[in-house]
Amino acid sequence: MTGAAQGIGLGIARTMAAASYNLLLTDVERDLVRAEAASIASDGGRAIGEPLDVTRAEDWARAVEQAVAQWGGIDVLVNCAGISPRGTIESTDEALWDRTLSINLKGAWLGIKAAMPTLRDRRGTIVNIGSVRATRPMPGLFSYVVSKAGLWGLTQQVAVECLDIGVSCNMVAPGWVDTPNERQIQARHGRPDFPAGLRNLTTPEEVGAAVLYLASEPARKITGSILYLDSGLHVADDAGMVHLPDRSRPPYEQRFD
Ligand SMILES: NC(=O)c1ccc[n+]([C@@H]2O[C@H](COP(=O)([O-])OP(=O)(O)OC[C@H]3O[C@@H](n4cnc5c(N)ncnc54)[C@H](O)[C@@H]3O)[C@@H](O)[C@H]2O)c1
């Protein structure tokens, strides 16, 4: 899995380790990913950590080779590495566009391509970590929204191309996830505790539970789907600003009490 050194990726890794998966954690943050894999291993999990830049095909070739050598093959490929830069149509320059699309979209394709032989052999599963923004755009996230919409297209195309070989491909689409980096971004925008009133933050471990489900036997018939983890943001009629709810309303989970 990619982007596993911190945040959502690390949460997914911990969840999968607790479910007895053998893990190859990868990230551009080489020291951090090795340290986190060692920490999972010292807690009794089976994990190794290796540097990988998702935009480099040669890194992918090496990682797939290593996963096959170490664990016998790949049953579940999780594409989680991503960046979420701010920018509008006009303030986004070509370099930022290329970087965002390269990491968030091309990186997933390169990984799927490299892992396809072993995924095909093992009738494996691909889980792409997208975003609610793939289908619910928000001003100021130009290259990010385009990249995640592209990832949704890629997910469906891969699902279709793999129908006959028993490999499934789905996208988990979180809303707002409480990670250290996201907290820093919010702090830079003057919201150290996320926007006032936001009570339905998803946790990295909840994203991990969604990945576990999609990788499980009962989910084998699910392919080409989005699984939203966003407290309903994608169906709200207030284009994107539902994450600033009326504070007088009870939190989502208490509305059913
Ligand atoms: N945090 C949120 O609220 C949220 C919401 C929806 C979707 N997501 C998506 O979830 C994924 C993880 O987000 P996060 O919040 O944990 O971010 P994060 O910044 O905490 O972690 C992302 C990881 O990706 C790694 N990475 C960046 N570029 C890379 C590259 N070229 N090759 C390999 N690794 C690379 C980073 O080093 C980092 O460890 C992203 O795809 C993001 O778009 C996040």
The ligand as a MOL file (V3000), in Angstrom:
LIG
                    3D

  0  0  0     0  0            999 V3000
M  V30 BEGIN CTAB
M  V30 COUNTS 44 48 0 0 0
M  V30 BEGIN ATOM
M  V30 1 N -7.4260 13.9350 5.1970 0
M  V30 2 C -8.5560 14.0960 4.5630 0
M  V30 3 O -9.4520 14.8210 5.0510 0
M  V30 4 C -8.8370 13.3720 3.2720 0
M  V30 5 C -10.1510 13.3670 2.7770 0
M  V30 6 C -10.4490 12.6920 1.6000 0
M  V30 7 C -9.4310 12.0300 0.9270 0
M  V30 8 N -8.1680 12.0430 1.4050 0 CHG=1
M  V30 9 C -7.1470 11.3060 0.6220 0
M  V30 10 O -6.5530 10.3230 1.4360 0
M  V30 11 C -5.1910 10.1120 1.0360 0
M  V30 12 C -4.2870 10.2730 2.2440 0
M  V30 13 O -4.4850 11.5660 2.7870 0
M  V30 14 P -3.9460 11.9890 4.2220 0
M  V30 15 O -4.8630 13.0000 4.7260 0
M  V30 16 O -3.6100 10.7970 5.0310 0 CHG=-1
M  V30 17 O -2.5960 12.7500 3.7760 0
M  V30 18 P -1.1510 12.7530 4.4520 0
M  V30 19 O -0.4530 13.9250 3.8500 0
M  V30 20 O -1.2240 12.6540 5.9150 0
M  V30 21 O -0.5050 11.4210 3.8870 0
M  V30 22 C -0.2370 11.2710 2.5170 0
M  V30 23 C 1.0060 10.4250 2.3430 0
M  V30 24 O 1.2830 10.3070 0.9300 0
M  V30 25 C 2.6790 10.3970 0.7900 0
M  V30 26 N 3.0580 10.8160 -0.5620 0
M  V30 27 C 2.9580 12.0500 -1.1130 0
M  V30 28 N 3.4800 12.0300 -2.3540 0
M  V30 29 C 3.8910 10.7660 -2.6000 0
M  V30 30 C 4.5040 10.1180 -3.7060 0
M  V30 31 N 4.8440 10.7920 -4.8330 0
M  V30 32 N 4.7830 8.7890 -3.6130 0
M  V30 33 C 4.4780 8.1140 -2.4750 0
M  V30 34 N 3.9320 8.6670 -1.3990 0
M  V30 35 C 3.6230 9.9800 -1.4570 0
M  V30 36 C 3.1250 11.4170 1.8230 0
M  V30 37 O 4.5060 11.3100 2.1210 0
M  V30 38 C 2.2270 11.0530 3.0110 0
M  V30 39 O 2.8550 10.1350 3.8640 0
M  V30 40 C -4.9260 11.1290 -0.0710 0
M  V30 41 O -5.0710 10.4910 -1.3240 0
M  V30 42 C -5.9950 12.1660 0.1410 0
M  V30 43 O -6.3400 12.8400 -1.0450 0
M  V30 44 C -7.8440 12.7080 2.5530 0
M  V30 END ATOM
M  V30 BEGIN BOND
M  V30 1 1 1 2
M  V30 2 2 2 3
M  V30 3 1 2 4
M  V30 4 1 4 5
M  V30 5 2 4 44
M  V30 6 2 5 6
M  V30 7 1 6 7
M  V30 8 2 7 8
M  V30 9 1 8 9
M  V30 10 1 8 44
M  V30 11 1 9 10
M  V30 12 1 9 42
M  V30 13 1 10 11
M  V30 14 1 11 12
M  V30 15 1 11 40
M  V30 16 1 12 13
M  V30 17 1 13 14
M  V30 18 2 14 15
M  V30 19 1 14 16
M  V30 20 1 14 17
M  V30 21 1 17 18
M  V30 22 2 18 19
M  V30 23 1 18 20
M  V30 24 1 18 21
M  V30 25 1 21 22
M  V30 26 1 22 23
M  V30 27 1 23 24
M  V30 28 1 23 38
M  V30 29 1 24 25
M  V30 30 1 25 26
M  V30 31 1 25 36
M  V30 32 1 26 27
M  V30 33 1 26 35
M  V30 34 2 27 28
M  V30 35 1 28 29
M  V30 36 1 29 30
M  V30 37 2 29 35
M  V30 38 1 30 31
M  V30 39 2 30 32
M  V30 40 1 32 33
M  V30 41 2 33 34
M  V30 42 1 34 35
M  V30 43 1 36 37
M  V30 44 1 36 38
M  V30 45 1 38 39
M  V30 46 1 40 41
M  V30 47 1 40 42
M  V30 48 1 42 43
M  V30 END BOND
M  V30 END CTAB
M  END
